[in-house]
Amino acid sequence: MLPDIENWHKSLWEGTLEFKQLHYFRHVAELGSFSKAAAFLSIAQPALSRQIRNLEIELDVILLYRNGRGVTATEAGAVLLERSKAILEQCAKTVNEVSSIGGAVSGRVTLGLTPTVSQVLIRPLIAKLREEYPKISLEVVEGFSGHVNEWLVMGRLDIGLLNNAPRQKHLAAEDLLVEELLLVGPPVEGLKGIQQSTLKKVKKSPMILPSRPHGLRELVDHVTIKHGFSLDVTHEINSLSTIIDLVEDGAGSTMLPYAAVYREVTEGRLSAYRIKGRPFSQTVVLATPTHRPLSLAGHRVLDCIKQEVHLLHTDGKWLGSYQKT
């Protein structure tokens, strides 16, 4: 039995159906789990279940099939999910646009990005937003590129910065920078700035790298296998700051974009080597979900990201081939 769309729209505007219930239902249906949705929404699972049950009672229809593996939307639930997405997103866009008329741009924007990008971009981006758009609140979430992609699709993020992202119909994406990875090693007395080297030095260096399926590790493995050798990976560490600390302490070398370590390299705390032929490179992609409109605040953050990436590249802090947008 499908829900009576005219009646549930009427219920929404008359106040018997709540936007909050639609918001909760959307996350349960998309995540396929009450427990996952409760954790994401920071709400107790019994309270979340009660809200969904109340929604089903209000609409007089079953919206979700419960099973041992989670939940799936019924035919009626699928219709409600599609309609509720459009309503919630349009309401959010309307609130942001109306609140910005005649005043400063305001709103909350969620940005997801990889740790190496976060290392170089977040401080100048926040400084720019504080100066130009002080009423915009930025939430930053770090994760692997695969996680950022998933969060964009789920609707958890407004904007994502990720590496080597495949083109997908549910994401609007543009290339910002093809960045190089450098061999980064312990400090060498009297050595500052970037040196030139070859793959032979990479092959001979004991390495500290993230574990698979981290995108950086997969890229490095792909290049070394292509050139007929494997690395001596002595430690697998999934924390960028810890990898940098260990390399500085002399525990090994690593492969990183210059943007992640430019401060340590210029101060002589790390050494950096640009590999002949630039075999290690990845494309930094700026993406937004196509299934939800970006708020005015979101568009301002997008503009600021592009401006800061351009400045960082121009200043020599982010090596690579800049893609004009």
SULMO-V871672 format. One record per backbone hydrogen bond with DSSP energy under -0.5 kcal/mol. NH is the residue of the N-H (numbers start at 0). CO is the residue of the C=O. If there is no record, write none. Layout:
BEGIN
nh->NH co->CO
nh->NH co->CO
END
This chain:
BEGIN
nh->4 co->2
nh->7 co->3
nh->8 co->4
nh->9 co->5
nh->10 co->6
nh->11 co->7
nh->12 co->8
nh->13 co->9
nh->14 co->10
nh->14 co->11
nh->15 co->10
nh->16 co->10
nh->21 co->17
nh->22 co->18
nh->23 co->19
nh->24 co->20
nh->25 co->21
nh->26 co->22
nh->27 co->23
nh->28 co->24
nh->29 co->25
nh->30 co->26
nh->31 co->27
nh->32 co->27
nh->36 co->32
nh->37 co->33
nh->38 co->34
nh->39 co->35
nh->40 co->36
nh->41 co->37
nh->42 co->37
nh->47 co->43
nh->48 co->44
nh->49 co->45
nh->50 co->46
nh->51 co->47
nh->52 co->48
nh->53 co->49
nh->54 co->50
nh->55 co->51
nh->56 co->52
nh->57 co->53
nh->58 co->54
nh->59 co->55
nh->60 co->55
nh->62 co->60
nh->64 co->71
nh->65 co->63
nh->66 co->69
nh->69 co->66
nh->70 co->31
nh->71 co->64
nh->73 co->62
nh->77 co->73
nh->78 co->74
nh->79 co->75
nh->80 co->76
nh->81 co->77
nh->82 co->78
nh->83 co->79
nh->84 co->80
nh->85 co->81
nh->86 co->82
nh->87 co->83
nh->88 co->84
nh->89 co->85
nh->90 co->86
nh->91 co->87
nh->92 co->88
nh->93 co->89
nh->94 co->90
nh->95 co->91
nh->96 co->92
nh->97 co->93
nh->98 co->94
nh->99 co->95
nh->100 co->96
nh->100 co->97
nh->102 co->99
nh->106 co->134
nh->108 co->136
nh->110 co->108
nh->110 co->138
nh->111 co->158
nh->112 co->140
nh->113 co->160
nh->117 co->113
nh->118 co->114
nh->119 co->115
nh->119 co->116
nh->120 co->116
nh->121 co->117
nh->124 co->120
nh->125 co->121
nh->126 co->122
nh->127 co->123
nh->128 co->124
nh->129 co->125
nh->130 co->126
nh->131 co->127
nh->132 co->128
nh->135 co->132
nh->136 co->106
nh->136 co->134
nh->137 co->135
nh->138 co->108
nh->138 co->136
nh->139 co->137
nh->140 co->110
nh->142 co->112
nh->147 co->143
nh->148 co->144
nh->149 co->145
nh->150 co->146
nh->151 co->147
nh->152 co->148
nh->153 co->149
nh->154 co->150
nh->154 co->151
nh->155 co->150
nh->156 co->150
nh->157 co->109
nh->158 co->109
nh->159 co->286
nh->160 co->111
nh->161 co->284
nh->163 co->282
nh->170 co->167
nh->171 co->287
nh->172 co->170
nh->173 co->285
nh->175 co->283
nh->176 co->283
nh->177 co->320
nh->178 co->176
nh->178 co->281
nh->179 co->318
nh->180 co->279
nh->181 co->255
nh->182 co->272
nh->183 co->181
nh->183 co->253
nh->184 co->270
nh->186 co->268
nh->190 co->187
nh->191 co->189
nh->192 co->264
nh->194 co->271
nh->196 co->273
nh->200 co->197
nh->201 co->197
nh->202 co->198
nh->203 co->199
nh->204 co->200
nh->204 co->201
nh->206 co->231
nh->207 co->252
nh->208 co->206
nh->208 co->234
nh->213 co->210
nh->217 co->213
nh->218 co->214
nh->219 co->215
nh->220 co->216
nh->221 co->217
nh->222 co->218
nh->223 co->219
nh->224 co->220
nh->225 co->221
nh->226 co->222
nh->227 co->224
nh->228 co->223
nh->231 co->204
nh->232 co->230
nh->233 co->206
nh->233 co->231
nh->234 co->206
nh->236 co->208
nh->236 co->234
nh->242 co->238
nh->243 co->239
nh->244 co->240
nh->245 co->241
nh->246 co->242
nh->247 co->243
nh->248 co->244
nh->249 co->246
nh->250 co->245
nh->252 co->205
nh->253 co->183
nh->255 co->181
nh->257 co->179
nh->259 co->256
nh->260 co->257
nh->261 co->257
nh->264 co->260
nh->265 co->261
nh->266 co->262
nh->267 co->264
nh->268 co->263
nh->269 co->263
nh->270 co->184
nh->271 co->192
nh->272 co->182
nh->273 co->194
nh->274 co->272
nh->275 co->196
nh->277 co->274
nh->280 co->278
nh->281 co->178
nh->283 co->176
nh->283 co->281
nh->284 co->161
nh->284 co->282
nh->285 co->173
nh->286 co->159
nh->286 co->284
nh->287 co->171
nh->289 co->169
nh->290 co->169
nh->291 co->288
nh->298 co->294
nh->299 co->295
nh->300 co->296
nh->301 co->297
nh->302 co->298
nh->303 co->299
nh->304 co->300
nh->305 co->301
nh->306 co->302
nh->307 co->303
nh->308 co->304
nh->309 co->305
nh->310 co->306
nh->311 co->307
nh->312 co->308
nh->313 co->309
nh->314 co->310
nh->315 co->312
nh->316 co->311
nh->317 co->311
nh->320 co->177
nh->321 co->319
nh->322 co->175
nh->323 co->321
END
